[in-house]
Amino acid sequence: MSLSFIFNRALEVAGVTMVVLSIGHVYIARLLNWREDLKKLTPINEQVFYAHTLFIACGLLLLGSVMIFTPSVLVVRSMLGMIANGCFAMCWLSRLIFQFVCFTGKIHDNKKVDTSLRLLSTVLWLFYTVLFTALFLYQCGVLDD
């Protein structure tokens, strides 16, 4: 089994999880009670929060769709593929670091829900970081089929 085949399948899995995560923002908003918390903000800060959340959800949906339907564009060696995978690797690495540095407080009052959310998100960010780092190294020629 070739490395490019494995990358294509891994990208499809990552794409599905990103689409689910994008759509899951509706559930996450309810779970974390964003509506009540947002009432405490000024109107402009509430609007900025909604805009940023929408852009994150749309970005996940679009990137996930690319990875589901055309994963090869990130696998076939090209300058754009190398740059894109390098950028995605840094993006997900920074999100993984934020998981431990910035999100230190309790996510949810229910300990099982809190632990599950932390574990699931950490596994996802780690998976995305490793996948895009490996793809970047593949694009650079460090990894070969």
N, C-alpha and C positions, 0 to 999 in steps of 0.2 A: 504494500500500500504506500503510495507516494505521499510526500509531505504536502504537496499542493492539494491532493484529495482530502487529506485530514484538515487542512486549513479551510477549504470550502465547506466541509460539513460543520466545523467548529463555528465558522462565521454564520451559517444558517441557524445554528442553535443560539448563538449570541443575538442574532437578529430577532428571533422569536421572543427571547427574554426581554429585549429592549422594547419591542412592541407591547408586550404584556405590561412592562413597567410603565410605559407611556400611558396606556389606558388605565392602569392601576392608580394613577395619580388621583383619580376621582375617589377611589376607595381610601387611599392614603389620607386625603384631605378630611374625610369623615373620621377615620380612625384617630387621627391626631388633632381633631377638633379645630381645624384651621379657621372656620367661620367665626367661632367665638373669640379666638385669639386676635383675629384681624380687626375686630370691632375696637380694640384698644389702640390701633394705629391711626395716624392721621390719614385723611383720604388719599393723599398722594402716595404715601408709603404702602397703603393697601393696594392701590392701583399698580404700583411697581411690583409688589409681590405677585399679584395675579399675572401681570405681563411676563415676568421672569419664569414663573411656573408654567405658563402656557408655552413659552419658547423652549423650555427644557423638555416638556412633554412632546411638542412638535418635533424637536430635534431628535429625540429618541425614536419617535415613530418613523421619521424619514430615514434616519441612519439604519434602523432595524429593517425597514423595507428594502433598502439597497442590499443589505447583507442577506436577506432571505431570497430575493429574486435575482440578484447579480453578484454573488460573492466573489466571483472570479476577478472583478475589477480591482479588488484589494489584494488579490493573490498574484495575478500576472505581473511579472517584473516590469516596473516603469518608474520614472521619476515621480510622477504624481502618486503612485501607489506607495512609494517609499515615504514621501512627505506626509501623505494622509495617515499611514499607519504609525509613523513616528509621532505625529500630533495626537492621534487617538490614544496612543500608549501613554504619553505625558498627561493627557486629560484624565484618563482613568487612574493613573498613578496618583495624581493630585487628589482625586476624589477618594481613593483608598486611604491616603494620608489624612485627609479631612475627617474620615470616619473615626479616627482615633484621637486626633488633635482638637478638632472643633466640636464634635458631637459627643461630649463627655457626660451630658446630663441624661436624665431618664427620658426615654422616648415615649413610653406609655406606662400607665399606672399598673397594668397587669404584667407581672414579671415574665410570664410565659410569652406574651405578645412582644414585650420589650426584647427579650433574649432572641426570639425568633426573627424579629426585624433586624437586629444587629447581625445575627449570624448569616441570614439570607443576603443582606446587602454586602457584607464583607466578602462572602463567597463570590457574589456577582462582580464586585469591583476588582477582586483578585483575578478572576477568570478573564475579564476584559483586559486588564493590565498585562497579564501573561500572554494572552492571544495576540494583542496588537504589538507587544514588544517582540514576540517571536516572528510575527509577520514583517515587522520593520527589519529585523536581522536577516530574514529570508530575502527581502527586497534588496538589502545591502550586499547580499552574497555570502554572508557569514554562515547561514544555514543553507544546505543544498538538498535537493530531492534525492 
